[in-house]
Amino acid sequence: ELKAHAYDVTYYVKLNPDFLLQLAREYVEHVGAEPEVLEHGSIEALAISKALKLLDIVRKQVPGLLEGQMLLARAKFLNSDFDASLRLLASCTRADPTYVPASLLHAQILL
């Protein structure tokens, strides 16, 4: 149904990036606060996988949404993909050098 309205206002209303962020945030909450190796098929592995898929859609369709990029960086960090997380954080910092959550996660990864 979204393909019929490609990139007009209706497309973004139906896409509803705020709702997708809310869903992804819930998935990330169930993973934990620190990165760890997740067993394939575990609840945490499924949650992070779903969060990454949702956040990738949001990042591609609404690239200026810093909250979405930040949450994607956190999800990649929790999935132990530190390089990808750092790249996303650098993008957030370039967009807004005063965006504190990006700086805090960046520091956490480098520790």
Secondary structure, DSSP 8 states (H G I E B T S, - for coil): --GGGTTSHHHHHHH-HHHHHHHHHHHHHTT-SS-----TTSHHHHHHHHHHHHHHHHHHH-TT-HHHHHHHHHHHHHTT-HHHHHHHHHHHHHH-TT-HHHHHHHHHHH-
